[in-house]
Amino acid sequence: GTKIPMWVMKPKKCEKTLCPVVVNFHGGPEGQSTSGFSAYRQAFAQQGFIFVSPNVRGSEGYGKKWLNADNGPLRLKVITDIRDCASHIKKNWARDGKSPRIGVIGGSYGGYSTLMAMTRFAGSYDAGVASVGMSDLRTFLNNTAPYRRQLRITEYGDPVVDSEALRLLSPVTYIDQIQGPLLIIQGVNDPRVPVGEALQMKLNLDRKKIPSGLILFADEGHGSAKLENQILEVGHSLQFFTEHLVSK
């Protein structure tokens, strides 16, 4: 019964027609999607996508209880916010008995959320684009930069004490469940989410013969900082969603 706030950017034509939807989960996880102009959102809206930015439990800006609702093993109780966003859209935005096709995208923790959306909650979303996301919280905590490790253990849980919870919260645990196509984007020099997180996910997908793509930026770290790479990342994401959400 918990209400989850979300921002919606809707192209004018989508007021009367059924348009594909792209749900963008923010990073952090202690981040927050806010109102205001965003060239990133605008790029999707101009291509005819309804762009949705939820602030699921764990986001900042809604008080300490909301912010701390996903700390450690507590995340198991609220990770379903990812699935419920898609369920809400399908139920409430349907036209003439037909629900919109829905994509999911995000970077860092948003990339992790995307991987969970496509694995743990397979079938909720029709396609996903995950950028610099953690595919296994256990390997992530073991391999992230030392200066980040203690901070992230506080957020996600201890690799020893909370090992089972971390397993249940890792996308690779549910790799057999994935149903839709997935594009993974990763900077090779990422000190926060090491490139191995993307590689092990892609290897698992290939082994299961699941349609997927992998884009590696050799000159980037945690997210694309260079303009030319940002353009490539957005362009490939738009192309991917156009192929899997529109061209059907």
Stockholm file with secondary structure:
# STOCKHOLM 1.0

chainA/1-248         GTKIPMWVMKPKKCEKTLCPVVVNFHGGPEGQSTSGFSAYRQAFAQQGFIFVSPNVRGSEGYGKKWLNADNGPLRLKVITDIRDCASHIKKNWARDGKSPRIGVIGGSYGGYSTLMAMTRFAGSYDAGVASVGMSDLRTFLNNTAPYRRQLRITEYGDPVVDSEALRLLSPVTYIDQIQGPLLIIQGVNDPRVPVGEALQMKLNLDRKKIPSGLILFADEGHGSAKLENQILEVGHSLQFFTEHLVSK
#=GR chainA/1-248 SS CCCCCEEEECCGGGGTSCCCEEEEECSTTTCCCCCSCCHHHHHHHHTTCEEEEECCTTCSSSCHHHHGGGSGGGHHHHTTHHHHHHHHHHHHSCBTTBCCCEEEEEETHHHHHHHHHHTTTTTSCSEEEEESCCSCHHHHHHHSCHHHHHHHHHHHCCTTTTHHHHHHTCGGGGGGGCCSCEEEEEETTCSSSCTHHHHHHHHHHHHTTCCEEEEEETTCSSSCCSHHHHHHHHHHHHHHHIIIIICC
#=GC SS_cons         CCCCCEEEECCGGGGTSCCCEEEEECSTTTCCCCCSCCHHHHHHHHTTCEEEEECCTTCSSSCHHHHGGGSGGGHHHHTTHHHHHHHHHHHHSCBTTBCCCEEEEEETHHHHHHHHHHTTTTTSCSEEEEESCCSCHHHHHHHSCHHHHHHHHHHHCCTTTTHHHHHHTCGGGGGGGCCSCEEEEEETTCSSSCTHHHHHHHHHHHHTTCCEEEEEETTCSSSCCSHHHHHHHHHHHHHHHIIIIICC
//
